[in-house]
């Protein structure tokens, strides 16, 4: 099919800062082409201070939906009319659906992450997770992992001004899912080491190690990684973060955030179009290079 922008083309896109590295435009636009859908997906570099103006403008221009990446997943919430249960529990939004003039916040990050674990060949249901970070992606992963049936989650973050709010989040998810969520100080290396020693998977949901700061890792010492521990990083730029290099050195199974990106995008695609993204084709073309 010839793919052309027309007067009827529907707009979708990505808001965040930075966004130039994202492969979301390639995968969504390829999916539109494959299914013969008259849509286009663009990336917009929008810092937090410009988010409200950008959202109002895009809504007025008739956008039918958009994704949000760091650092906007929490900033967007006051601008929305409704939240889905997943977004409400996570208190973070990565996908906005425009329906009947309303902005509806949804979260597909957790769905994408848990599918990426399965895709990588691992089963963590009934097992413990150590989760680094408490931002929008981390809370979404925490919620979905708890709903899907991991046995318990240790969430590590800095003990700063948002500590009390995160503690309340952990209590809420524990109560609503029955999965014990324990908040720990990420600077407490003893606690971190103990958590890693009896976890099935370590999930880095911070931006530590993301380009251009590729010389950083949230784990200070490779010896903290037991050989049987699955190490995952939601970062995909670079494809191999310092954390994943440490995992390789320690002999741990490991994977990056590429397939989380794929599967969260596929879920958002369905929200906007009502169609299933041709995941196998997109994976072959953009993710296996």
C-alpha positions as CSV (number, residue, x, y, z in Angstrom):
1,X,0.0,0.0,0.0
2,X,1.2,3.5,-0.7
3,X,1.4,5.4,2.6
4,X,0.5,9.1,2.3
5,X,-0.5,11.7,4.8
6,X,-4.1,12.8,3.8
7,X,-6.6,15.3,5.0
8,X,-8.2,12.5,7.0
9,X,-5.1,11.2,8.6
10,X,-5.5,10.6,12.4
11,X,-2.7,11.9,14.6
12,X,-1.1,10.0,17.5
13,X,2.3,10.6,19.1
14,X,4.8,10.6,21.9
15,X,5.3,13.4,24.4
16,X,8.5,13.5,26.6
17,X,11.9,15.0,26.8
18,X,14.2,13.7,25.3
19,X,12.4,11.7,22.6
20,X,14.7,11.9,19.6
21,X,16.1,8.4,20.4
22,X,12.7,6.7,20.5
23,X,11.9,4.0,18.1
24,X,8.1,4.3,18.9
25,X,7.5,6.3,15.7
26,X,9.0,3.6,13.5
27,X,7.1,0.8,15.1
28,X,3.7,2.5,15.2
29,X,4.0,3.9,11.7
30,X,5.0,0.6,10.3
31,X,2.1,-1.1,12.0
32,X,-0.3,1.5,10.5
33,X,1.2,0.8,7.1
34,X,0.9,-2.9,7.5
35,X,-2.8,-2.7,8.5
36,X,-3.7,0.0,6.0
37,X,-4.7,2.5,8.7
38,X,-4.7,6.2,7.9
39,X,-2.9,7.2,11.1
40,X,0.5,8.8,11.8
41,X,2.6,8.8,15.0
42,X,5.0,11.6,15.7
43,X,7.4,12.4,18.5
44,X,7.1,15.8,20.3
45,X,9.9,17.0,22.6
46,X,7.9,18.5,25.5
47,X,9.5,19.4,28.8
48,X,7.2,19.4,31.9
49,X,6.7,23.2,32.0
50,X,5.2,23.1,28.5
51,X,3.1,20.0,29.0
52,X,-0.3,21.7,29.6
53,X,0.0,24.0,26.6
54,X,1.1,21.0,24.4
55,X,-1.8,18.8,25.6
56,X,-4.4,21.6,25.1
57,X,-3.1,22.3,21.6
58,X,-3.0,18.6,20.6
59,X,-6.5,18.1,21.9
60,X,-7.8,21.1,20.1
61,X,-6.1,19.9,16.9
62,X,-8.0,16.6,17.1
63,X,-5.3,14.1,18.2
64,X,-6.9,10.7,18.9
65,X,-4.3,9.5,21.5
66,X,-0.7,9.8,22.6
67,X,2.0,8.2,24.7
68,X,4.0,9.8,27.5
69,X,7.6,9.0,28.5
70,X,9.9,10.3,31.2
71,X,9.4,12.7,32.9
72,X,5.7,13.3,32.1
73,X,3.9,10.2,33.3
74,X,2.9,11.8,36.6
75,X,2.8,15.4,35.4
76,X,0.0,14.5,33.0
77,X,-2.5,13.4,35.6
78,X,-4.0,16.8,36.6
79,X,-4.7,17.5,32.9
80,X,-6.9,14.4,32.4
81,X,-10.6,13.8,32.7
82,X,-10.5,10.2,33.7
83,X,-8.1,7.4,34.7
84,X,-8.4,3.7,34.0
85,X,-8.0,1.3,37.1
86,X,-4.4,0.5,36.0
87,X,-3.5,4.2,35.8
88,X,-5.3,5.0,39.1
89,X,-3.4,2.2,41.0
90,X,-0.1,3.1,39.5
91,X,-0.7,6.9,39.8
92,X,1.0,7.2,36.5
93,X,-0.1,7.4,32.8
94,X,1.9,6.4,29.7
95,X,-1.1,6.3,27.3
96,X,-3.9,8.8,26.7
97,X,-7.0,8.0,24.8
98,X,-9.2,10.8,23.5
99,X,-12.8,9.7,23.5
100,X,-15.9,11.9,23.2
101,X,-13.8,15.0,23.9
102,X,-12.4,13.5,27.1
103,X,-8.8,12.7,27.9
104,X,-8.6,9.3,29.5
105,X,-5.4,8.2,31.1
106,X,-4.3,4.6,30.9
107,X,-1.1,2.7,31.7
108,X,0.3,-0.1,29.5
109,X,3.8,-0.1,31.0
110,X,3.2,-2.9,33.5
111,X,1.5,-5.0,30.8
112,X,4.4,-4.4,28.5
113,X,7.0,-5.3,31.2
114,X,5.3,-8.5,32.3
115,X,4.9,-9.6,28.7
116,X,8.6,-8.9,28.1
117,X,9.5,-11.2,31.0
118,X,7.5,-14.0,29.4
119,X,9.0,-13.2,26.0
120,X,12.5,-13.5,27.4
121,X,11.6,-17.0,28.6
122,X,11.2,-16.5,32.3
123,X,8.4,-17.3,34.8
124,X,8.3,-15.0,37.9
125,X,4.8,-15.7,39.1
126,X,4.8,-16.8,42.7
127,X,8.4,-15.5,43.1
128,X,9.9,-12.4,44.7
129,X,10.9,-9.2,42.7
130,X,13.4,-6.5,43.7
131,X,12.3,-3.3,42.0
132,X,14.5,-0.2,41.7
133,X,12.8,3.1,41.4
134,X,9.4,4.6,42.3
135,X,8.6,6.7,39.3
136,X,5.8,6.2,36.7
137,X,7.3,3.1,35.1
138,X,8.2,1.6,38.4
139,X,4.8,2.0,39.9
140,X,3.1,0.6,36.8
141,X,5.4,-2.5,36.9
142,X,4.8,-2.9,40.6
143,X,1.0,-2.8,40.1
144,X,1.0,-5.3,37.2
145,X,3.4,-7.7,38.8
146,X,1.3,-7.7,42.0
147,X,-1.9,-8.3,40.0
148,X,-0.3,-11.0,38.0
149,X,0.8,-12.9,41.1
150,X,4.4,-12.4,42.1
151,X,4.8,-13.4,45.7
152,X,6.3,-10.2,47.0
153,X,8.1,-7.0,45.9
154,X,10.9,-5.0,47.6
155,X,10.8,-1.5,46.1
156,X,14.0,0.5,46.5
157,X,14.1,4.3,46.2
158,X,15.9,7.3,47.6
159,X,14.7,8.4,51.0
160,X,13.7,11.9,49.9
161,X,10.6,14.2,50.0
162,X,8.4,11.7,48.1
163,X,9.2,8.8,50.6
164,X,5.9,9.1,52.5
165,X,3.8,9.2,49.4
166,X,5.6,6.1,48.0
167,X,5.1,4.3,51.3
168,X,1.3,5.1,51.1
169,X,1.4,3.7,47.5
170,X,3.0,0.5,48.7
171,X,0.4,0.0,51.5
172,X,-2.4,0.6,49.0
173,X,-1.2,-1.9,46.5
174,X,-0.6,-4.5,49.3
175,X,-4.1,-4.0,50.5
176,X,-5.7,-4.1,47.0
177,X,-3.8,-7.0,45.6
178,X,-2.7,-9.1,48.5
179,X,0.9,-8.9,47.4
180,X,3.3,-7.6,50.1
181,X,5.1,-4.5,48.9
182,X,8.0,-3.4,51.1
183,X,9.7,0.0,50.6
184,X,13.4,0.1,51.2
185,X,16.1,2.8,51.1
186,X,18.2,2.3,47.9
187,X,21.3,3.7,49.7
188,X,21.1,0.8,52.2
189,X,23.4,-1.7,50.5
190,X,22.9,-4.3,53.2
191,X,19.1,-4.3,52.7
192,X,19.6,-4.3,48.9
193,X,22.0,-7.3,49.1
194,X,19.6,-9.2,51.3
195,X,16.7,-8.5,48.9
196,X,18.7,-9.6,45.9
197,X,19.8,-12.8,47.6
198,X,16.3,-14.2,47.8
199,X,14.7,-12.6,44.7
200,X,14.0,-14.3,41.3
201,X,14.3,-11.0,39.4
202,X,15.9,-7.6,39.7
203,X,14.1,-4.9,37.7
204,X,15.8,-1.5,37.2
205,X,13.0,1.0,36.6
206,X,15.2,4.0,37.2
207,X,16.9,6.1,34.5
208,X,20.4,5.3,36.0
209,X,22.5,4.1,33.1
210,X,20.4,5.7,30.4
211,X,22.2,7.6,27.6
212,X,24.1,9.8,27.8
213,X,24.9,8.8,31.4
214,X,26.0,5.3,30.4
215,X,28.8,4.9,33.0
216,X,26.3,4.6,35.9
217,X,24.6,1.6,37.5
218,X,22.1,1.4,40.4
219,X,24.1,-1.6,41.7
220,X,27.4,-0.6,43.2
221,X,29.0,-4.0,43.2
222,X,28.8,-7.0,40.8
223,X,29.2,-9.4,43.7
224,X,25.7,-8.4,44.9
225,X,24.2,-10.3,42.0
226,X,23.6,-14.0,42.6
227,X,24.3,-16.1,39.6
228,X,20.7,-17.4,39.4
229,X,19.2,-13.8,39.6
230,X,17.4,-12.6,36.5
231,X,18.5,-9.0,35.8
232,X,16.3,-6.8,33.7
233,X,16.6,-3.1,32.8
234,X,13.8,-1.2,31.3
235,X,16.3,1.1,29.6
236,X,16.9,0.3,25.9
237,X,19.3,3.1,25.0
238,X,22.0,1.9,25.3
239,X,20.9,-1.7,24.5
240,X,23.5,-3.0,27.1
241,X,23.6,-0.7,30.2
242,X,26.3,-1.0,32.7
243,X,23.9,-2.9,34.9
244,X,23.5,-5.5,32.2
245,X,27.3,-5.7,31.7
246,X,27.6,-6.4,35.4
247,X,24.9,-9.1,35.1
248,X,26.8,-10.7,32.2
249,X,30.0,-10.6,34.3
250,X,28.2,-12.2,37.2
251,X,26.8,-14.9,34.9
252,X,23.2,-13.8,35.4
253,X,20.4,-14.2,32.8
254,X,19.5,-10.7,31.7
255,X,17.5,-8.6,29.2
256,X,16.8,-5.0,28.4
257,X,13.8,-2.8,27.9
258,X,13.3,-3.2,24.2
259,X,10.4,-5.7,24.4
260,X,8.7,-3.8,27.2
261,X,8.7,-0.9,24.7
262,X,7.2,-3.2,22.1
263,X,4.5,-4.7,24.2
264,X,3.4,-1.5,26.0
265,X,3.2,0.1,22.5
266,X,1.2,-2.7,21.2
267,X,-1.3,-2.3,24.0
268,X,-1.5,1.5,23.3
269,X,-2.0,0.8,19.6
270,X,-5.0,-1.3,20.3
271,X,-6.5,1.4,22.6
272,X,-6.3,4.0,19.7
273,X,-7.2,1.8,16.7
274,X,-9.2,-1.2,18.0
275,X,-6.7,-3.3,16.1
276,X,-3.9,-5.7,17.1
277,X,-0.4,-4.5,16.3
278,X,1.4,-7.0,14.0
279,X,3.9,-7.7,16.8
280,X,5.8,-10.5,15.1
281,X,6.5,-8.4,12.0
282,X,7.5,-5.3,14.1
283,X,9.8,-7.4,16.3
284,X,11.6,-8.8,13.3
285,X,12.0,-5.4,11.5
286,X,12.9,-3.2,14.4
287,X,13.9,-5.2,17.5
288,X,16.1,-8.0,16.3
289,X,18.8,-5.9,14.6
